Amino acid sequence: MKIYTTIAMLTASFASVSLEFSLFMWYILFVAFILIYVFGIYSIFFAWIVLSKPGISESVRSIILKRHTASIILFIVSSLYISTFSIFVIFIKDDLDV
């Protein structure tokens, strides 16, 4: 969460400097969001590969995979909510006079 807020604050502080730099920082923020989601999906896939090896019963395997998937989805949803709120407070709130 800290990286989103840091990048968003940098983007807001340099927005008045130049439009190109502001767009560059928005692209970096977008790439950070995408990387979090890609690594989350990769983590679920990797857990499935590791758990499919012999030595773990089918019931335990399914419980672990369901809990891991639920925790990754929860992280992604909470990350999206917090990041969107940070961007709203830093960039959009001043324009709306809220």
Summary of the structure (lengths in Angstrom):
residues: 98
radius of gyration: 18.6
end to end distance: 24.1
largest distance: 59.9
contacts: 236
relative contact order: 0.14
helix: 86%
strand: 0%
